[in-house]
Amino acid sequence: MTKNAFLNPSLLFLVAANIFCIWYYSEHPDGFSTIVWIYWFQSIIIGLFNFLDLLTLKKFDAGTFKINGEPATDKNKGCIAWFFLVHYGAFHFGYAIFLLVQLGISNLNSSVIMLVVAGFFVEGIISFRKQKAIENVNPVSIGALFFLPYLRIVPMHLMILGPLFFGWQASTLFLLLKTGADVLAYLFYQHLYGRQINE
């Protein structure tokens, strides 16, 4: 990875956001639900922009990726995008129900949530524009684009199952997994788009 990759505004914002979440939890231990809902909204924003990315792809590498047994083409890329939206959205609808039941919304800091979520949305717009500029010149893997957002599913799953089956502390586990998922997603996108995304 180049030096420019570490100076990428997207990575710097990502690191800052995770440091803020860790700091916020250390200062407000009762604010764990706020952090989890921030992650949920962040994940929704990522999914939305990924849907738009898939829907507007002009040049892409289908590779071995198939839908309903058929390789990806210009004719069915719209179906791929909508399938992603429904499938990814279903996961997060289920998580929303779990969060409402287990954590509720009574202790949420709505001001913090709106501020951080607005930051993620602006960063999403900037990254989306960069990615589209690259995709217009160099084909990217439609399969990789389809599956990358699902990295976000792992922290939610383990936060639900870890304390239940292994007695792990949900808050510490989630903060570590959230940071790990964000960094891994960034690294995968760097590999997918190459150096051009840092320019």
C-alpha positions in Angstrom: 0.0 0.0 0.0 1.3 3.5 -0.9 1.9 6.4 1.4 -1.0 8.2 -0.2 -3.3 5.4 0.8 -2.6 6.2 4.5 -3.4 9.9 3.8 -6.6 9.1 2.0 -9.4 11.3 3.6 -11.7 8.3 3.6 -9.3 6.3 5.8 -8.5 9.3 8.0 -12.3 9.9 8.5 -12.8 6.2 9.2 -10.0 6.1 11.8 -11.3 9.3 13.4 -14.9 8.0 13.6 -13.7 4.7 15.3 -11.5 6.6 17.7 -14.5 8.8 18.5 -16.7 5.8 19.1 -14.1 4.2 21.5 -13.7 7.5 23.3 -17.4 8.1 23.5 -17.9 4.6 25.1 -15.1 5.2 27.6 -16.7 8.5 28.6 -20.3 7.2 28.5 -20.4 3.5 29.3 -24.2 3.7 29.2 -24.0 5.0 25.6 -23.2 1.6 24.0 -26.6 1.5 22.2 -25.7 4.9 20.5 -22.5 3.4 19.1 -24.3 0.3 17.8 -27.0 2.3 16.1 -24.3 4.5 14.5 -22.8 1.3 13.1 -26.2 0.2 11.8 -26.8 3.5 10.0 -23.3 3.5 8.7 -23.9 0.0 7.3 -27.2 1.2 5.7 -25.4 4.1 4.0 -22.7 1.8 2.7 -25.3 -0.6 1.4 -27.3 2.3 -0.3 -24.2 3.6 -2.2 -23.2 0.0 -3.1 -26.7 -0.5 -4.6 -26.3 2.7 -6.6 -22.8 1.6 -7.7 -24.0 -1.8 -8.9 -27.0 -0.2 -10.7 -24.8 2.3 -12.6 -21.9 0.2 -13.5 -20.8 0.7 -17.1 -17.6 -1.3 -17.3 -17.2 -4.4 -15.1 -15.5 -7.8 -14.9 -18.0 -10.5 -14.4 -15.4 -13.2 -13.6 -17.2 -16.3 -12.2 -20.0 -14.3 -10.6 -23.4 -15.5 -11.5 -27.0 -14.8 -10.6 -29.7 -17.5 -11.1 -27.0 -19.5 -12.8 -26.3 -16.8 -15.4 -23.1 -14.7 -15.7 -23.4 -11.0 -15.0 -24.1 -8.9 -18.1 -25.3 -5.4 -18.9 -28.8 -6.8 -19.2 -29.0 -8.4 -15.8 -26.8 -6.0 -13.7 -30.0 -4.2 -12.6 -31.4 -7.5 -11.2 -28.1 -8.0 -9.4 -28.3 -4.5 -7.8 -31.9 -5.0 -6.7 -31.2 -8.5 -5.4 -28.3 -7.0 -3.3 -30.6 -4.3 -2.0 -33.3 -6.7 -0.9 -31.0 -9.3 0.6 -28.7 -6.8 2.4 -31.7 -4.8 3.5 -33.3 -7.9 4.9 -30.3 -8.6 7.2 -30.4 -5.1 8.5 -34.2 -5.1 9.0 -33.6 -8.2 11.2 -30.8 -6.4 13.1 -33.0 -3.4 13.6 -35.6 -5.5 15.3 -33.0 -7.1 17.5 -31.5 -3.7 18.4 -35.0 -2.3 19.2 -35.8 -5.3 21.5 -32.4 -5.7 23.2 -31.1 -2.1 23.4 -34.1 0.1 22.7 -33.9 3.8 21.8 -34.5 5.4 25.2 -30.8 6.0 26.0 -29.8 7.1 22.5 -27.9 10.4 22.0 -29.6 11.5 18.8 -27.4 14.5 18.3 -24.2 12.4 18.2 -25.9 9.9 15.9 -27.1 12.6 13.4 -23.6 14.2 13.4 -21.7 11.0 12.8 -24.2 9.6 10.3 -24.1 12.9 8.4 -20.3 12.6 8.2 -20.6 9.0 6.9 -23.1 10.2 4.3 -20.8 13.0 3.0 -17.9 10.6 3.0 -20.0 8.1 1.1 -20.8 10.7 -1.6 -17.1 11.6 -2.1 -16.0 7.9 -2.3 -18.9 7.1 -4.7 -17.8 9.9 -7.1 -14.2 8.7 -7.0 -15.2 5.1 -7.6 -17.5 6.0 -10.6 -14.7 8.0 -12.2 -12.4 4.9 -11.9 -15.1 2.5 -13.1 -15.6 4.6 -16.3 -12.0 3.9 -17.3 -11.1 0.5 -15.7 -13.5 -2.4 -15.2 -13.9 -3.6 -11.6 -15.2 -7.0 -10.3 -18.9 -6.9 -10.0 -18.7 -10.0 -7.7 -16.3 -8.2 -5.3 -18.6 -5.1 -5.3 -21.6 -7.3 -4.5 -20.0 -9.1 -1.6 -17.7 -6.5 0.1 -20.5 -4.8 2.1 -21.3 -8.1 3.8 -18.2 -7.7 5.9 -20.4 -5.5 8.0 -22.6 -8.5 8.9 -19.9 -10.2 10.9 -19.7 -7.7 13.9 -23.5 -7.7 14.2 -23.7 -11.5 14.1 -20.9 -12.0 16.7 -22.3 -9.3 18.9 -25.6 -11.2 19.0 -24.1 -14.7 19.3 -20.9 -14.1 21.2 -22.3 -13.1 24.6 -25.1 -15.7 24.2 -22.8 -18.7 23.5 -19.4 -17.7 24.8 -20.1 -15.2 27.5 -18.2 -12.5 25.7 -18.8 -8.9 26.7 -20.8 -7.4 23.9 -19.5 -3.9 24.1 -15.8 -4.6 23.9 -16.3 -7.3 21.3 -18.3 -5.0 19.1 -15.9 -2.1 19.2 -13.0 -4.3 18.2 -15.0 -6.1 15.4 -16.4 -2.8 14.1 -12.9 -1.3 13.8 -11.6 -4.4 12.2 -14.5 -4.6 9.7 -14.0 -0.9 8.7 -10.3 -1.3 8.2 -10.7 -4.6 6.2 -13.3 -3.1 4.0 -11.0 -0.1 3.3 -8.1 -2.5 2.4 -10.3 -4.5 0.1 -11.6 -1.4 -1.7 -8.0 -0.3 -2.1 -7.1 -3.6 -3.7 -10.2 -3.5 -5.9 -9.6 0.1 -7.2 -5.8 0.3 -6.9 -3.8 3.4 -6.5 -6.3 5.6 -8.4 -8.7 5.8 -5.5 -6.1 7.7 -3.6 -5.5 10.4 -6.3 
